[in-house]
């Protein structure tokens, strides 16, 4: 899973990458401000469902500079309940 481990990415429009799940036909992705994941009901900055053709998602719009973010992902399989959410993967955006 990339980015993760608190790394600082080189761009405000990073590409999220994850390990493929064989049976999944789609994935649901959520991105949060880093500190929000400790709240009882965190609100994602972005929520997106993408096809499983390629295990990556390039963000279409820039994130805020110098912020910590956390993201998670889960597989979606046709006619089945959603898979489990991954753990949160944290990263920082570069300063202005």
N, C-alpha and C positions, 0 to 999 in steps of 0.2 A: 504494500500500500504506500503510495507516494502522493503527495508529500506527507511525512510523518516525523515523529520523534522530536518535534519542536524546531525542525530545521527552518531556516529563512530561505524562502524561494527567491528566484532572481527576477520575477515579474509580478505585476499586479493581476495578471490574467493567467494563473497557473493551470496546468492540465492535471486532473486527478487520475491516478492509475491504480488498479486493483487486480487481484487474482481472479481469473475466470471461474465461474461455477457452471459445470457441465449442463445441468438441466435448466438453468435460468434463461428466460427469453428476454427479460428486462431487469433493470436494477433501479432502485430508488436511492437517491443521494440527498443528504441534508448537510448544509454548512451552517455553522453557528459562530458567533463571536466566542472566543476562547473561554471566558469566564461564565458565559451563559449556561454551559452544560451542567453546572452545579445547581442551577435553579430547579425548583419542583416542576415547572412547565416551561422549559426553554422554547423560545421562538426562533425558528431557523431564519437565517439571512436569505437562504436559497433552498428550495426544495424542487427536485427535478427527477423525472423518470426517463431513463434512456434505454435504448435497445442494447442487447447483449452482443452485438456484432463485434465490437472491439472493447476490451476492458479498460476504457479510458474516457474521460469527459473533459474537453477543453472549455473552461468557463468563457462565456460569451461577453461578459462585461467585467470591468476591473473591480477588484476589492479595494478596501481602504488601505492606504499606505501605513506601515508601521504598526499593524494590528496583529493580535494573535487570533487565529481561527481554529476551529475543530470541525472535522467532517466525519461522517459515517455513511455506511452503505448497507443495503440488504438486497438479496435476490428476490425476484418475483417470477413465479412459475404459473403458467396458464392453468386455471381451474384448481388452484391450490392456495392455501393461506400464505401470506408473505413469509419469507425466511426471517431469521433472526438478524437484528442489527449487528453490525460489526462494532468493535470498540471504537472510541473516538480517536482520531488521528489528528494531532496538533501540528500547526505550522505557523510561521510568521511571514507577513508580507514585508518587502523591503521598505526602508524609510523613503520619504519624498526626495 
